[in-house]
Amino acid sequence: MEGDNMKWKEIPKPIKVRLVTSFFNRTVSFAIMPFMALLFVDAFNQVIAGLFLISTVFLSFFIGLIGGYLADRFPRKRLLVLSTTATGLMFLVMTISLAVNEMVAFTIAYAIFTVTSNIGRPAMGAIIIDATTPDNRRAVYAIDYWLINLSIALGTALGGWLYVSNRLFLFSLLTCTSLLLPVAYHFLLDESKHVWRKQPFRSVLTDITNSYRIAWRDRPFVKVVLGSMCILAAEFSMGSYVAVRLADEFKTVEVGNLLVNGVRMVSLINIENTILVVCLTFFIQRLANRFSSRKVLVAGLTLYLIGYVTVTSANSMTVLLTFIFIATIGELLYSPTLNAEKANMMPEDKRGAYSAFAGTSHAGADLISRSTIILGAILAPFMMSVYIGLIVFLGLVLAYSGLYLKETVETKRNVS
């Protein structure tokens, strides 16, 4: 495809604004967010912190759905500016609260931040789809995927270096970047020319339900979302079952003067994954552009399945590093393709609702990955590999049938 080899100057302006601002925001966010659980545990206790963080996951889910509804009903740029302004103000409150050691105010501000940050996310997802075409979406999603992983790497390094010694500086940095976002969106982002529906309010709940009923009735799209959920569950299990298993079972090995135990092994796997993504994304995409999206998706998910099935039960350092390499290559192949194909399925006037509905796959994958910890206490590692393999294979079948088999059905129906 011609659009799959885009240069930076050829990328539409709304996407450039989104990619650059999100990169800086994510970099600082990833320096802080992984430590939030520790912060709340230190301030209160493990039970209260756990219950509070779980409640924010469910809150994020429902607020995201409302955000998708609003993104289809009101101008997306205005919604984005308002939500990011509120988010920046909440970070300012959190920073001030941290400075004066007022954790109750900090916790309230964090809860409100969960609302404001999730309510504008579907609008941004819809703006990206509005600004791209089916020909260039895979290239744009590849760039976005690369920047996300680069921001994770830089943010994690920044957080590990400064969180303990200068936590207040990190929060101040995040506050500044968050407050600059709405300014950038206001002056640099054009209002997307989408069609939003102007029906009178009957009942907000009824309107939201009707908005998502259309997405839910779109069976091919539902299959793709459920398939994405199953596929992501394998990757998410790295932070749950695999991390717990390696911490308990991995035998410490000596590499030079460094002792690598189970916890360090998990870190090495994550470091390898991030480095591969940052270094190989565009090379893999150039290779992928020679083939159809259908072949790239199947090949990528097959490698991904083989890699994570092996990593789920392996205890050898060599085997773990080899097969996470295979899984990452598969991820680089399938992820931009699946995201672009998913975006192509979204109707122009309902992209906010569809984007929010698609986002539920992350919450579902998180729940599946958490369940692996419980199953892992019952099943042997080999059986857990079989379990992960079946889930990813189910995801492959659902995603493939939702994206491509509908074409076969429609063709037969038109012929008859």
C-alpha atoms as one frame of an Amber mdcrd trajectory, in Angstrom:
protein
   0.000   0.000   0.000   1.223   3.477  -0.830   0.190   4.908   2.524   2.101
   2.282   4.481   5.426   4.060   3.757   4.467   7.482   5.070   7.060  10.085
   5.940   6.603  12.401   8.924   5.747  15.411   6.719   2.984  13.386   5.047
   1.224  12.613   8.353  -1.971  14.687   8.862  -1.620  17.549  11.370  -4.128
  16.205  13.959  -2.145  12.978  14.149   1.188  14.801  14.546  -0.286  16.821
  17.429  -1.664  13.694  19.047   1.542  11.632  18.615   3.881  14.318  19.969
   1.728  15.420  22.917   0.876  11.854  23.896   4.535  10.836  23.782   5.611
  13.461  26.317   2.553  12.889  28.491   3.010   9.100  28.519   6.735   9.343
  29.269   6.122  11.225  32.519   2.979   9.182  33.293   4.876   5.899  33.090
   7.439   7.347  35.490   4.703   7.760  38.129   1.745   5.428  37.527   3.555
   2.124  38.250   4.342   3.465  41.730   0.815   4.646  42.580  -0.018   1.386
  44.370   3.048   1.807  46.595   2.094   5.399  47.319  -1.445   4.479  48.428
  -0.211   1.481  50.468   2.241   3.733  52.305  -0.488   6.331  52.929  -3.229
   3.945  54.091  -2.849   0.142  54.110  -2.766  -2.742  51.651  -6.494  -3.560
  51.837  -7.749   0.019  51.425  -5.230   0.711  48.645  -6.225  -2.485  46.817
  -9.971  -1.802  47.071  -9.507   1.807  45.946  -7.394   0.872  42.897  -9.812
  -1.902  41.890 -12.702   0.566  42.124 -10.858   2.968  39.793 -10.566   0.176
  37.185 -14.353  -0.270  37.123 -14.834   3.514  37.199 -12.508   3.888  34.193
 -14.515   1.296  32.291 -17.879   3.020  32.730 -16.517   6.543  32.268 -14.879
   5.436  29.027 -18.277   4.324  27.722 -19.798   7.694  28.636 -16.842   9.406
  26.937 -17.525   7.488  23.745 -21.159   8.597  23.796 -20.164  12.253  24.341
 -17.570  12.066  21.545 -20.362  11.244  19.089 -22.809  13.821  20.451 -20.568
  16.906  20.885 -17.568  18.458  19.062 -14.574  16.254  19.830 -11.967  19.007
  20.041 -14.020  20.886  22.657 -14.505  17.700  24.691 -10.781  16.963  24.482
  -9.739  20.471  25.579 -12.148  20.450  28.543 -11.174  16.952  29.720  -7.411
  17.554  29.453  -7.753  20.902  31.260  -9.545  19.152  34.132  -6.905  16.406
  34.127  -4.086  18.959  34.347  -5.815  20.696  37.260  -6.169  17.366  39.082
  -2.446  16.732  38.696  -1.830  20.192  40.112  -3.994  19.330  43.145  -2.159
  16.004  43.560   1.230  17.746  43.416   0.218  20.351  46.000  -1.318  17.650
  48.227   1.877  15.625  48.018   3.936  18.679  48.937   1.885  19.273  52.117
   1.421  15.527  52.788  -2.397  15.656  52.512  -3.202  12.182  51.175  -6.992
  12.408  51.468  -7.045  15.340  49.022  -4.525  13.481  46.873  -6.787  10.406
  46.740  -9.888  12.461  45.843  -7.946  14.251  43.095  -6.732  10.907  41.747
 -10.308   9.580  41.621 -11.444  12.690  39.699  -8.392  12.322  37.422  -9.601
   8.793  36.602 -12.887  10.327  35.396 -11.428  13.248  33.410  -8.659  11.257
  31.723 -10.999   8.472  30.570 -13.851  10.683  29.420 -11.725  12.315  26.700
  -9.888   9.216  25.504 -12.546   7.983  23.029 -12.688  11.472  21.478  -8.961
  11.332  20.750  -9.274   7.829  19.332 -12.077   9.032  17.053 -10.089  12.126
  15.976  -7.225   9.875  14.834  -9.601   7.754  12.757 -11.213  10.916  11.312
  -7.800  12.189  10.202  -6.604   8.962   8.573  -7.670   6.873   5.603  -7.802
   3.074   5.212  -4.596   3.333   3.148  -2.439   5.037   5.788  -3.912   3.777
   9.071  -1.578   0.822   9.431   1.462   3.117   9.088   0.036   5.601  11.625
  -0.741   2.869  14.146   2.776   1.466  13.699   4.274   4.886  14.525   1.936
   5.251  17.505   2.845   1.746  18.717   6.560   2.588  18.465   6.161   5.861
  20.368   4.123   4.168  23.121   6.890   1.645  23.765   9.614   4.297  23.591
   7.708   6.394  26.141   7.347   3.327  28.394  11.092   2.704  28.249  12.030
   6.337  28.949   9.327   6.805  31.571  10.222   3.637  33.463  13.888   4.651
  33.504  12.966   8.164  34.664  10.709   6.829  37.418  13.236   4.296  38.665
  15.830   7.054  38.890  13.771   9.891  40.419  10.689   8.448  42.154  12.338
   7.669  45.487  14.765  10.598  45.561  12.626  13.342  44.010   8.979  12.285
  43.824   7.660  15.854  44.036   9.732  16.871  41.002   8.182  14.046  38.962
   4.647  15.109  39.860   5.500  18.726  39.061   6.833  17.637  35.670   3.642
  15.681  34.957   1.526  18.660  36.024   3.349  20.960  33.589   3.011  18.565
  30.663  -0.667  17.925  31.487  -1.478  21.644  31.628   0.253  22.222  28.294
  -1.845  19.564  26.539  -5.138  21.521  26.348  -3.198  24.575  25.114  -1.649
  22.489  22.323  -5.011  20.946  21.432  -6.741  24.345  21.387  -4.242  26.055
  19.079  -2.896  23.183  16.974  -5.807  20.780  16.593  -8.552  21.423  14.055
 -12.097  20.374  14.863 -12.651  16.995  13.200 -15.340  17.069  10.553 -17.429
  14.232  11.913 -21.183  13.956  12.005 -22.590  14.100  15.521 -26.228  13.417
  16.171 -28.356  16.266  17.569 -31.354  14.492  19.052 -32.981  15.956  22.192
 -32.091  14.498  25.573 -34.739  12.046  26.742 -32.713  10.203  29.288 -28.947
  10.195  29.425 -28.947   6.509  30.367 -31.338   5.683  27.502 -29.251   7.665
  25.012 -26.030   5.946  26.116 -27.670   2.513  25.958 -29.020   3.202  22.454
 -25.609   4.490  21.363 -23.869   1.244  22.332 -26.687  -1.047  21.223 -25.692
  -0.333  17.621 -22.064  -1.286  18.303 -23.156  -4.407  20.212 -25.376  -5.495
  17.303 -22.452  -5.169  14.894 -21.476  -8.817  15.228 -18.255  -8.711  13.183
 -17.003  -5.777  15.287 -17.981  -7.538  18.540 -15.998 -10.583  17.383 -12.935
  -8.422  16.743 -13.208  -6.750  20.180 -13.600 -10.117  21.946 -10.743 -11.498
  19.873  -8.520  -8.559  20.859  -9.395  -9.217  24.506  -8.283 -12.862  24.263
  -5.095 -11.944  22.386  -4.068  -9.225  24.870  -4.685 -11.585  27.814  -1.471
 -13.476  26.973   0.636 -10.308  27.067  -1.073  -9.099  30.254  -0.367 -12.458
  31.947   3.321 -11.486  31.939   2.571  -9.099  34.797   0.449 -11.625  36.703
   0.848 -15.411  36.404   4.240 -15.503  34.648   5.765 -12.959  37.048   4.487
 -14.878  40.095   5.595 -18.252  38.686   9.110 -17.101  37.790   9.532 -15.447
  41.199   8.747 -18.830  42.821  10.217 -21.373  40.381  13.043 -19.772  38.410
  16.453 -20.990  39.587  18.936 -18.159  40.016  21.631 -18.104  37.339  24.879
 -16.173  37.291  25.565 -13.965  34.256  29.011 -12.448  34.679  28.888 -10.780
  38.075  25.087 -10.478  38.023  22.786 -12.940  39.753  19.532 -13.274  37.812
  16.632 -14.496  39.956  12.962 -14.814  38.970  12.130 -11.160  39.543  15.120
  -9.981  37.510  14.213 -12.481  34.804  10.806 -10.823  34.433  12.565  -7.450
  34.150  14.914  -8.818  31.475  11.937 -10.124  29.480  10.233  -6.711  29.639
  13.466  -4.904  28.710  14.017  -7.219  25.712  10.422  -6.715  24.556  10.705
  -2.924  24.749  14.115  -2.767  23.011  12.890  -5.009  20.182   9.790  -2.870
  19.665  11.784   0.369  19.617  14.452  -1.014  17.255  12.446  -3.229  14.884
   8.969  -1.686  14.480   9.582   0.081  11.166  11.763  -2.699   9.743   9.050
  -5.284  10.449   6.384  -2.989   8.998   8.353  -2.594   5.753   8.434  -6.375
   5.436   4.740  -6.630   6.324   3.780  -4.100   3.641   4.693  -6.662   0.967
   1.810  -8.896   2.033  -1.931  -8.559   2.532  -3.225  -7.548   5.963  -4.920
 -10.954   6.236  -1.621 -12.857   5.878   0.238 -10.450   8.178  -2.406 -10.808
  10.900  -2.391 -14.620  10.813   1.418 -14.865  10.662   1.851 -12.360  13.484
  -0.695 -14.017  15.782   0.792 -17.469  15.091   4.261 -16.290  16.178   2.691
 -14.459  19.127   0.857 -17.633  20.208   3.972 -19.827  19.927   6.041 -17.315
  21.898   3.683 -16.747  24.825   2.633 -20.401  25.110   6.299 -21.302  25.648
   7.097 -18.361  27.951   4.104 -19.238  30.169   5.749 -22.462  31.406   9.477
 -22.194  30.563  12.121 -21.900  33.275  15.273 -21.664  31.148  16.763 -18.193
  30.659  17.745 -19.023  27.057  14.304 -20.404  26.199  12.517 -17.454  27.812
  14.584 -14.837  25.969  14.332 -16.715  22.657  10.570 -17.143  22.721   9.805
 -13.637  23.971  11.745 -12.555  20.857   9.398 -14.682  18.708   6.326 -13.338
  20.546   7.476  -9.735  20.089   8.032 -10.188  16.332   4.498 -11.573  16.167
   3.233  -8.594  18.152   4.964  -6.155  15.790   3.250  -7.851  12.847  -0.284
  -8.196  14.174  -0.814  -5.128  16.393  -0.735  -2.223  13.856  -2.657  -4.366
  11.374  -5.392  -5.336  13.832  -5.774  -1.755  15.105  -6.013  -0.361  11.574
  -8.524  -2.994  10.455 -10.575  -2.393  13.583 -10.647   1.346  12.878 -11.794
   0.671   9.305 -14.890  -1.054  10.688 -16.117   1.991  12.636 -19.004   4.020
  11.114 -18.147   7.694  10.647 -20.930   9.026  12.902 -20.353   6.505  15.708
 -16.576   6.394  16.030 -16.601   7.670  19.616 -18.901   4.883  20.812 -17.080
   2.272  18.746 -13.660   3.446  20.050 -14.866   3.265  23.644 -16.429  -0.152
  23.058 -13.172  -1.379  21.503 -11.336  -0.133  24.603 -13.250  -2.628  26.767
 -10.957  -5.341  25.372  -8.167  -4.043  27.655 -10.346  -4.327  30.766 -11.450
  -7.825  29.738  -7.880  -8.914  29.043  -6.825  -7.579  32.445  -9.533  -9.640
  34.156  -8.538 -12.793  32.246  -4.870 -12.261  33.139  -5.753 -11.832  36.819
  -7.683 -15.128  36.693  -4.479 -16.905  35.610  -3.021 -16.282  39.081  -5.904
 -18.276  40.627  -5.763 -21.027  37.966  -1.992 -21.193  38.342  -2.423 -22.295
  41.944  -4.423 -25.301  40.680  -2.926 -26.182  37.284   0.641 -27.195  36.443
   2.679 -24.745  34.300   2.303 -26.988  31.230  -1.499 -26.861  31.565  -1.309
 -23.085  31.942   0.540 -22.968  28.617  -2.308 -24.966  27.076  -4.827 -22.569
  28.671  -3.057 -19.461  27.305  -2.678 -21.141  23.917  -6.402 -21.887  23.694
  -7.308 -18.313  24.677  -4.987 -16.766  22.063  -6.170 -19.242  19.400  -9.778
 -18.323  20.221  -8.770 -14.659  19.866  -7.197 -15.367  16.464 -10.338 -17.159
  15.233 -12.667 -14.416  16.497 -10.573 -11.546  15.089 -10.062 -13.256  11.723
 -13.735 -14.215  11.320 -14.905 -10.744  12.356 -12.563  -9.000   9.921 -12.538
 -11.275   6.899 -15.168 -14.035   6.921 -17.948 -11.433   6.805 -16.663 -10.555
   3.324 -17.160 -14.169   2.187 -20.690 -14.269   3.601 -21.621 -10.955   1.957
 -20.145 -12.070  -1.383 -22.151 -15.306  -1.373 -25.298 -13.394  -0.432 -24.801
 -10.930  -3.324 -24.122 -13.738  -5.811 -27.249 -15.638  -4.787
